[in-house]
Amino acid sequence: MLNEKAKLESYERIKGFFLEEIINAGQQSNYHDLIMKASLIGVDLSKPFYICVLDCRFQEEDLSKELEMQKEVLSFLSAYSNDQKQNMLIGQRAKHLILLVTADQVAKTGIQTWLSKIVDLLSSQFSTIKFYGGISSKANNVSNAGEAYKEALTAVRVSSKHQQIISFESLGVVGVLINEKNEQEVKKMAKACLGNLKLDDPKNIEFLRTLYIFLVNGGNLEQTAADLALSISGLRYRVSKIESIIQQELRNPMIHHQLLLSIQSLMMIGEIDIGIK
């Protein structure tokens, strides 16, 4: 039994290394060589596929426990994949788990429902970890795997308890416009929109968090107060303080929209983490 367990773990590691190779391969890679390698481990990369990124948020900061739990999560996912007879590739980067699944395997339910089921299963199995997911658009060529990974990573950065699973396509125009070539310009414009609410000041993180949730809730005070566990009067004071800092009227629809896009853009490029998970 130990022998079989070691073989299975070794096989899953090989699949993980191969997924890393696919993501790093780039446009100049040998398309047919990658498809041939994938076929040896039962994955048909000649078919369209999705890449999903799962963000694992641990309740306690304990690196040794986190590493152990990550191993258990990977083992659970591998077992689930085998039980469901789904040949997917599973890898890991930092606190992110990466899944590659061909589109035909999720055609019946759709990729969003499929990943939501996995997140629900993981959440029930590992109650001390919060899971959030990002989904790439459908990739038709294995040489686009790196781009698909970036899309999924961009999407998961703006997931929250309000929306645990986010697809890249749902981000709309802002998701498409952000890429490696214009990140600096996006950052500059977003910071300018936020004005005096400086990102490098730790005291402003709570203001940013309040502002973002207020904007996401469409300016609804009751819902925002509930989400932040604040009184209505406390929230009104904080909103007034934010308006004073940025010197903008949050009820103005144009300002509201620009501020929301600015914060989302900074989250997508990994510039800020305002703790909305």
C-alpha positions as CSV (number, residue, x, y, z in Angstrom):
1,M,0.0,0.0,0.0
2,L,2.9,2.4,0.8
3,N,4.5,1.5,-2.5
4,E,1.3,2.3,-4.4
5,K,0.9,5.5,-2.4
6,A,4.4,6.6,-3.3
7,K,3.9,5.8,-7.0
8,L,0.7,7.8,-7.1
9,E,2.3,10.8,-5.4
10,S,5.2,10.6,-7.8
11,Y,2.9,10.5,-10.7
12,E,1.0,13.5,-9.5
13,R,4.2,15.4,-9.0
14,I,5.2,14.7,-12.6
15,K,1.8,16.1,-13.7
16,G,2.4,19.2,-11.6
17,F,5.9,19.7,-13.1
18,F,4.4,19.3,-16.6
19,L,1.7,21.9,-15.9
20,E,4.5,24.3,-14.9
21,E,6.3,23.5,-18.1
22,I,3.2,24.2,-20.2
23,I,2.6,27.6,-18.4
24,N,6.2,28.7,-18.9
25,A,6.5,27.4,-22.5
26,G,5.3,30.5,-24.3
27,Q,4.4,31.0,-27.9
28,Q,7.6,29.7,-29.4
29,S,7.3,26.2,-27.8
30,N,6.9,23.0,-29.8
31,Y,3.1,22.6,-29.9
32,H,3.2,19.0,-31.0
33,D,5.8,18.0,-28.5
34,L,3.7,19.3,-25.6
35,I,0.6,17.5,-26.9
36,M,2.6,14.3,-27.2
37,K,3.9,14.6,-23.6
38,A,0.4,15.3,-22.3
39,S,-1.0,12.2,-24.1
40,L,1.4,10.1,-22.1
41,I,-0.3,11.1,-18.9
42,G,-3.8,10.9,-20.3
43,V,-4.5,14.5,-21.0
44,D,-5.6,15.6,-24.5
45,L,-4.2,19.1,-25.0
46,S,-5.3,19.2,-28.6
47,K,-8.7,20.1,-27.2
48,P,-9.7,23.6,-25.8
49,F,-9.1,23.9,-22.0
50,Y,-9.5,26.2,-19.0
51,I,-7.0,27.1,-16.4
52,C,-8.3,27.8,-12.9
53,V,-6.4,29.3,-10.0
54,L,-7.5,28.5,-6.4
55,D,-6.4,31.0,-3.7
56,C,-6.0,29.3,-0.3
57,R,-6.5,31.7,2.6
58,F,-5.4,30.3,6.0
59,Q,-7.0,31.5,9.2
60,E,-3.7,31.3,11.1
61,E,-0.2,32.4,10.0
62,D,1.8,29.3,10.6
63,L,4.0,28.3,7.6
64,S,4.7,24.7,8.7
65,K,1.0,24.0,9.1
66,E,0.2,25.8,5.8
67,L,2.7,23.6,3.9
68,E,1.2,20.4,5.5
69,M,-2.4,21.5,4.7
70,Q,-1.4,22.3,1.1
71,K,-0.1,18.8,0.7
72,E,-3.4,17.5,2.0
73,V,-5.4,19.7,-0.3
74,L,-3.4,18.6,-3.3
75,S,-3.8,14.9,-2.3
76,F,-7.6,15.5,-1.9
77,L,-7.8,17.1,-5.3
78,S,-5.8,14.3,-6.9
79,A,-8.1,11.6,-5.3
80,Y,-11.2,13.6,-6.4
81,S,-9.9,13.8,-10.0
82,N,-9.3,10.0,-10.1
83,D,-12.7,9.2,-8.5
84,Q,-14.4,11.4,-11.1
85,K,-12.3,10.0,-13.9
86,Q,-11.2,13.5,-14.9
87,N,-7.8,13.8,-16.3
88,M,-6.8,17.2,-15.2
89,L,-3.4,18.7,-14.4
90,I,-2.9,20.0,-10.9
91,G,0.0,22.3,-9.8
92,Q,1.0,24.8,-7.1
93,R,2.6,28.2,-6.9
94,A,2.9,29.8,-3.4
95,K,-0.6,29.7,-1.9
96,H,-2.2,29.2,-5.2
97,L,-3.3,25.9,-6.7
98,I,-3.5,25.6,-10.5
99,L,-5.9,23.4,-12.3
100,L,-6.0,22.7,-16.0
101,V,-9.1,20.9,-17.3
102,T,-10.2,20.3,-20.9
103,A,-13.5,22.0,-21.9
104,D,-15.2,18.7,-22.9
105,Q,-14.9,17.4,-19.3
106,V,-16.9,20.4,-17.9
107,A,-19.2,20.8,-20.9
108,K,-22.3,19.4,-19.1
109,T,-22.2,21.7,-16.0
110,G,-20.0,24.6,-17.3
111,I,-16.7,25.6,-15.9
112,Q,-18.1,28.0,-13.3
113,T,-20.4,25.4,-11.7
114,W,-17.6,22.8,-11.9
115,L,-15.2,24.9,-10.0
116,S,-17.8,26.0,-7.5
117,K,-18.4,22.4,-6.7
118,I,-14.7,21.8,-6.1
119,V,-14.5,24.9,-3.9
120,D,-17.6,23.7,-1.9
121,L,-16.0,20.2,-1.4
122,L,-12.7,21.7,-0.3
123,S,-14.4,24.1,2.1
124,S,-16.3,21.3,3.7
125,Q,-13.2,19.1,4.0
126,F,-10.8,21.9,5.2
127,S,-12.8,24.2,7.4
128,T,-9.7,26.3,8.4
129,I,-9.0,27.4,4.9
130,K,-11.0,29.8,2.7
131,F,-10.9,29.0,-1.0
132,Y,-11.4,31.5,-3.8
133,G,-11.3,30.8,-7.5
134,G,-10.4,32.5,-10.8
135,I,-11.2,31.1,-14.2
136,S,-9.4,31.9,-17.5
137,S,-11.3,32.3,-20.8
138,K,-11.3,29.2,-22.9
139,A,-7.9,28.5,-24.5
140,N,-7.8,26.8,-27.9
141,N,-4.1,26.2,-28.1
142,V,-1.6,24.8,-25.6
143,S,0.8,27.6,-26.4
144,N,-1.7,30.0,-24.8
145,A,-1.5,28.3,-21.4
146,G,0.7,31.0,-19.9
147,E,-1.8,33.7,-20.9
148,A,-4.7,31.7,-19.6
149,Y,-2.9,31.3,-16.3
150,K,-2.4,35.1,-16.1
151,E,-6.1,35.6,-16.8
152,A,-7.1,33.2,-14.0
153,L,-4.7,34.9,-11.6
154,T,-6.1,38.3,-12.5
155,A,-9.6,37.1,-11.8
156,V,-8.9,35.5,-8.5
157,R,-7.4,38.7,-7.2
158,V,-10.8,40.4,-7.2
159,S,-12.7,37.5,-5.7
160,S,-14.3,37.9,-2.3
161,K,-16.8,36.4,0.1
162,H,-19.5,38.1,-2.0
163,Q,-18.3,36.3,-5.1
164,Q,-15.9,33.4,-4.4
165,I,-15.6,32.3,-8.1
166,I,-14.8,34.9,-10.7
167,S,-14.2,34.3,-14.4
168,F,-11.8,36.5,-16.4
169,E,-14.6,37.1,-18.9
170,S,-16.8,38.6,-16.2
171,L,-14.3,41.3,-15.6
172,G,-15.3,42.9,-18.8
173,V,-13.3,45.6,-20.6
174,V,-11.0,46.4,-17.6
175,G,-9.7,42.8,-17.5
176,V,-8.9,42.9,-21.2
177,L,-7.2,46.3,-21.0
178,I,-4.8,45.3,-18.2
179,N,-1.7,43.5,-19.4
180,E,2.0,43.4,-18.7
181,K,2.7,46.2,-21.2
182,N,0.4,48.8,-19.6
183,E,0.5,47.9,-15.9
184,Q,2.5,51.0,-15.0
185,E,0.1,53.3,-16.9
186,V,-2.9,51.6,-15.2
187,K,-1.3,51.9,-11.8
188,K,-0.5,55.6,-12.4
189,M,-4.1,56.5,-13.5
190,A,-5.7,54.5,-10.7
191,K,-3.5,56.2,-8.1
192,A,-4.3,59.6,-9.6
193,C,-8.0,58.8,-9.3
194,L,-7.7,57.9,-5.6
195,G,-5.9,61.2,-5.0
196,N,-4.7,61.7,-1.4
197,L,-5.8,58.2,-0.4
198,K,-2.2,57.0,-0.7
199,L,-1.6,53.2,-1.0
200,D,1.8,53.3,0.8
201,D,0.1,54.5,4.0
202,P,-1.1,51.5,6.1
203,K,-3.7,53.7,7.8
204,N,-5.5,54.1,4.4
205,I,-6.0,50.3,3.9
206,E,-9.2,50.3,6.0
207,F,-10.5,53.4,4.1
208,L,-9.8,51.6,0.8
209,R,-11.6,48.5,2.0
210,T,-14.6,50.6,3.2
211,L,-14.6,52.5,-0.1
212,Y,-14.5,49.4,-2.2
213,I,-17.3,47.6,-0.4
214,F,-19.4,50.8,-0.4
215,L,-18.9,51.0,-4.2
216,V,-19.5,47.3,-4.8
217,N,-22.8,47.6,-2.9
218,G,-23.8,50.6,-5.1
219,G,-23.7,53.0,-2.2
220,N,-26.2,51.0,-0.1
221,L,-25.4,52.1,3.5
222,E,-27.3,49.3,5.2
223,Q,-25.6,46.5,3.2
224,T,-22.1,48.1,3.5
225,A,-22.5,48.6,7.3
226,A,-23.5,44.9,7.7
227,D,-20.6,43.7,5.6
228,L,-18.1,45.8,7.6
229,A,-19.8,45.2,11.0
230,L,-20.2,48.9,11.5
231,S,-23.1,51.0,12.7
232,I,-24.8,53.3,10.1
233,S,-23.5,56.4,11.9
234,G,-20.0,54.9,12.0
235,L,-20.1,54.2,8.3
236,R,-21.5,57.7,7.5
237,Y,-18.6,59.2,9.4
238,R,-16.1,57.0,7.5
239,V,-17.6,57.8,4.1
240,S,-17.5,61.5,4.9
241,K,-13.9,61.1,5.9
242,I,-13.0,59.4,2.6
243,E,-14.8,62.0,0.6
244,S,-12.8,64.6,2.5
245,I,-9.5,62.8,1.7
246,I,-10.1,62.2,-2.0
247,Q,-12.1,65.5,-2.4
248,Q,-14.7,63.7,-4.5
249,E,-18.5,63.2,-4.1
250,L,-19.1,59.4,-3.9
251,R,-22.8,59.8,-4.9
252,N,-21.7,61.1,-8.3
253,P,-22.2,58.2,-10.7
254,M,-19.2,59.0,-12.8
255,I,-16.9,59.3,-9.8
256,H,-18.4,56.2,-8.3
257,H,-17.6,54.2,-11.5
258,Q,-14.1,55.6,-11.9
259,L,-13.2,54.8,-8.2
260,L,-14.5,51.3,-8.4
261,L,-12.5,50.6,-11.6
262,S,-9.4,52.1,-10.1
263,I,-9.5,49.9,-7.0
264,Q,-10.3,46.8,-9.0
265,S,-7.5,47.5,-11.4
266,L,-5.0,47.8,-8.6
267,M,-6.3,44.5,-7.1
268,M,-6.0,42.8,-10.5
269,I,-2.3,43.7,-11.0
270,G,-1.5,42.7,-7.4
271,E,-0.7,46.3,-6.3
272,I,-3.0,46.2,-3.2
273,D,-4.6,43.6,-1.0
274,I,-7.4,45.3,1.0
275,G,-8.4,42.1,2.9
276,I,-11.9,41.6,1.5
277,K,-11.6,37.8,1.5
